[in-house]
Amino acid sequence: MIQLENVTKSFPHTVSLRDVCLDIPDGEFLCIMGPSGSGKTTLLNIVGLLDAPTEGRCLMDGVDMYALSESQRTTMRRRHLGFVFQSFNLIDELTVWENVELPLKLLGYSRAERRPRVEELLRRLGISHRMLMYPAELSGGQQQRVALARAVVSRPRLILADEPTGNLDSKQGQEVMRLLTDLHHDLRCTIVMVTHNHRDAAYAERVVELLDGRIVKG
């Protein structure tokens, strides 16, 4: 599904990624690990079509994503990618229901099409009784469940998770990882997760380790 070919990413005064080659098959649950500054988030951003490589190519199904226009990449992100962040990134002014529904509205789904998808996900993730509440009224674990629902409601092919349990206690973190694993199996989607947590990494099918911008394992 995803191929990184000799990807280098340079910033002023530093090189974050150095000649990275990586194949991510369709349906794989891949974990990226490494110390702070190793290039994990930069790699995730390139795969997520958020930040172009300085050199090399990022291919999806054989198509060079950064040869496309920005509007084409935006369409690809909306249709095929879901994002889960450490800080949840929910919209405070929207209810749980509205946060989860938003990706479907952006894709042009009708209200009749949106309703059953949102209802099913909220029920499945155990937060349907919170659907009219706002993010500030929820616990961290509940907010991350909402973020998971929002990430998968459009049934993306690829989910990108950046430290998804980083702001949660150990119990909430394990619950979120179990939910993420269940969604991976049921939706048959590809997951790329960045984490420092070895316990979280154990849920993945493969672990790639970065050091100083290079893949040293996996």
PALO-614681 format. One record per residue (C-alpha): x, y, z. Coordinates in Angstrom, 2 decimals. Example, Ala and Ser with C-alpha at 12.3 -4.5 7.8 and 13.67 -1.06 7.14 Angstrom:
2
ATOM       x       y       z
ATOM   12.30   -4.50    7.80
ATOM   13.67   -1.06    7.14
//
This chain:
218
ATOM       x       y       z
ATOM    0.00    0.00    0.00
ATOM    2.67    2.51    1.11
ATOM    6.24    2.67   -0.16
ATOM    8.88    5.12    0.99
ATOM   11.75    5.27   -1.48
ATOM   15.01    6.86   -0.29
ATOM   13.15    9.49    1.74
ATOM   15.20   12.29    3.27
ATOM   13.72   15.22    5.19
ATOM   15.88   18.22    5.96
ATOM   15.12   21.26    8.11
ATOM   17.33   24.28    8.71
ATOM   20.38   23.08   10.67
ATOM   19.18   19.46   10.92
ATOM   18.29   16.35    8.92
ATOM   15.32   14.50   10.42
ATOM   15.20   11.50    8.03
ATOM   18.06   10.03    6.04
ATOM   17.49    7.84    2.98
ATOM   14.58    5.89    4.50
ATOM   13.16    2.96    2.54
ATOM   10.05    1.28    3.94
ATOM    7.23   -0.87    2.56
ATOM    3.92   -0.97    4.46
ATOM    1.60   -3.71    3.11
ATOM   -2.14   -3.22    2.94
ATOM   -3.75   -4.29    6.23
ATOM   -0.61   -4.24    8.37
ATOM   -0.45   -2.86   11.93
ATOM    2.99   -1.21   12.01
ATOM    4.60    0.46   15.01
ATOM    7.41    3.01   14.70
ATOM    9.65    3.43   17.75
ATOM   12.77    5.37   18.59
ATOM   14.13    8.01   20.98
ATOM   12.99   11.64   20.85
ATOM   14.40   13.34   17.78
ATOM   14.81   10.10   15.84
ATOM   12.37   11.19   13.11
ATOM    9.26    9.20   14.08
ATOM    6.73   12.01   13.81
ATOM    8.38   13.38   10.66
ATOM    7.99    9.96    9.06
ATOM    4.34    9.79   10.16
ATOM    3.68   13.25    8.72
ATOM    5.14   12.25    5.35
ATOM    3.03    9.08    5.22
ATOM    0.03   11.17    6.29
ATOM    0.55   13.57    3.35
ATOM    1.16   16.47    5.72
ATOM    4.82   17.21    5.01
ATOM    6.71   16.61    1.76
ATOM   10.08   14.87    1.78
ATOM   13.10   16.88    0.75
ATOM   14.28   13.95   -1.37
ATOM   12.77   10.61   -2.31
ATOM    9.19    9.51   -2.91
ATOM    6.14    8.45   -0.89
ATOM    3.96    6.14   -2.97
ATOM    0.41    4.98   -2.26
ATOM   -0.72    2.16   -4.54
ATOM    2.15    3.09   -6.84
ATOM    1.22    6.78   -7.11
ATOM    3.72    9.42   -5.96
ATOM    1.65   11.38   -3.46
ATOM    3.84   14.46   -3.52
ATOM    3.64   14.70   -7.31
ATOM   -0.06   15.48   -6.78
ATOM   -1.41   18.96   -6.13
ATOM   -2.19   20.08   -2.58
ATOM   -5.92   19.89   -3.30
ATOM   -5.53   16.32   -4.56
ATOM   -3.60   15.36   -1.39
ATOM   -6.31   16.98    0.73
ATOM   -8.90   14.82   -1.02
ATOM   -6.76   11.72   -0.44
ATOM   -6.45   12.53    3.29
ATOM  -10.19   13.03    3.68
ATOM  -11.17    9.89    1.78
ATOM   -8.50    7.40    2.74
ATOM   -6.72    8.51    5.96
ATOM   -7.77    8.75    9.61
ATOM   -5.68   10.47   12.30
ATOM   -5.45    9.81   16.05
ATOM   -3.35   12.25   18.08
ATOM   -1.92   12.22   21.60
ATOM   -3.75   15.48   22.39
ATOM   -7.07   14.18   20.93
ATOM   -7.54   17.34   18.76
ATOM  -11.30   17.37   19.24
ATOM  -13.23   20.56   18.48
ATOM  -14.29   21.99   21.83
ATOM  -17.36   23.77   20.43
ATOM  -18.81   20.57   18.97
ATOM  -20.56   17.75   20.83
ATOM  -19.30   14.17   20.76
ATOM  -21.80   13.40   18.01
ATOM  -20.80   16.44   15.95
ATOM  -17.07   15.69   16.29
ATOM  -17.54   12.14   15.02
ATOM  -19.95   13.20   12.27
ATOM  -17.68   15.95   10.90
ATOM  -15.53   13.84    8.50
ATOM  -18.67   12.48    6.86
ATOM  -20.08   15.98    6.42
ATOM  -16.83   17.10    4.78
ATOM  -17.11   14.15    2.38
ATOM  -20.65   15.13    1.42
ATOM  -22.59   12.29    3.05
ATOM  -26.28   13.02    3.64
ATOM  -27.75   13.14    7.14
ATOM  -29.49    9.82    6.50
ATOM  -26.15    8.25    5.56
ATOM  -24.25    9.80    8.47
ATOM  -26.62    8.87   11.27
ATOM  -26.29    5.04   11.28
ATOM  -22.50    5.17   10.99
ATOM  -22.11    7.57   13.90
ATOM  -24.64    5.70   16.05
ATOM  -22.95    2.34   15.45
ATOM  -19.47    3.62   16.30
ATOM  -20.52    5.48   19.44
ATOM  -22.33    2.38   20.65
ATOM  -19.44    0.11   19.82
ATOM  -16.90    2.32   21.60
ATOM  -19.11    2.65   24.66
ATOM  -19.73    6.39   24.46
ATOM  -23.24    6.62   22.97
ATOM  -24.53    7.89   26.34
ATOM  -22.10   10.83   26.03
ATOM  -23.07   11.85   22.51
ATOM  -24.53   15.26   23.47
ATOM  -21.66   16.17   25.79
ATOM  -18.70   18.38   24.90
ATOM  -15.02   17.30   25.00
ATOM  -14.30   19.29   28.17
ATOM  -16.95   17.23   29.98
ATOM  -15.23   13.92   29.20
ATOM  -12.33   12.02   30.75
ATOM   -9.12   11.57   28.76
ATOM  -10.04    8.00   27.91
ATOM  -13.48    9.04   26.71
ATOM  -12.00   11.83   24.58
ATOM   -9.63    9.37   22.91
ATOM  -12.55    7.05   22.18
ATOM  -14.27    9.96   20.45
ATOM  -11.05   10.64   18.53
ATOM  -10.92    6.98   17.47
ATOM  -14.53    7.10   16.30
ATOM  -13.85   10.26   14.31
ATOM  -10.75    8.68   12.73
ATOM  -12.57    5.57   11.48
ATOM  -16.11    6.81   10.77
ATOM  -15.30    7.35    7.08
ATOM  -13.82    3.81    6.93
ATOM  -10.34    4.92    5.88
ATOM   -7.77    2.56    4.40
ATOM   -5.01    3.96    6.61
ATOM   -5.06    5.09   10.25
ATOM   -2.13    7.12   11.57
ATOM   -1.78    7.20   15.36
ATOM    0.77    9.50   17.04
ATOM    1.31    8.42   20.67
ATOM   -2.41    7.56   21.05
ATOM   -2.06    6.67   24.76
ATOM    0.45    9.39   25.67
ATOM   -2.01   11.46   27.73
ATOM   -3.78    8.50   29.37
ATOM   -3.16    6.45   32.50
ATOM   -2.17    2.80   32.06
ATOM   -5.71    1.42   32.35
ATOM   -7.20    3.89   29.88
ATOM   -4.24    3.34   27.57
ATOM   -4.77   -0.42   27.47
ATOM   -8.48    0.08   26.74
ATOM   -7.67    2.40   23.83
ATOM   -5.10   -0.04   22.42
ATOM   -7.58   -2.91   22.60
ATOM  -10.16   -0.80   20.79
ATOM   -7.61    0.21   18.14
ATOM   -6.66   -3.45   17.62
ATOM  -10.31   -4.48   17.33
ATOM  -10.95   -1.76   14.75
ATOM   -7.88   -2.88   12.82
ATOM   -9.18   -6.44   12.56
ATOM  -12.79   -5.53   11.85
ATOM  -12.17   -2.74    9.33
ATOM   -9.15   -4.50    7.77
ATOM   -7.40   -1.16    7.56
ATOM   -3.68   -0.39    7.73
ATOM   -2.40    1.23   10.93
ATOM    0.88    3.10   11.41
ATOM    1.46    4.03   15.05
ATOM    4.25    6.04   16.67
ATOM    4.92    5.31   20.33
ATOM    7.58    5.24   23.05
ATOM    5.56    2.62   24.94
ATOM    6.79   -0.97   24.54
ATOM    3.51   -2.29   25.93
ATOM    1.60   -0.47   23.19
ATOM    4.10   -1.66   20.58
ATOM    3.31   -5.26   21.50
ATOM   -0.14   -4.84   19.91
ATOM    1.46   -4.24   16.50
ATOM    2.34   -6.91   13.94
ATOM    5.71   -5.33   13.14
ATOM    7.97   -2.82   14.88
ATOM   10.35   -0.51   13.02
ATOM   12.98    1.33   15.04
ATOM   14.48    4.66   14.04
ATOM   17.73    6.18   15.25
ATOM   19.12    9.50   14.01
ATOM   16.70    9.46   11.09
ATOM   17.59    5.99    9.86
ATOM   15.82    2.64   10.17
ATOM   18.00    0.43   12.37
ATOM   15.53   -2.43   12.88
ATOM   12.45   -3.83   11.15
//
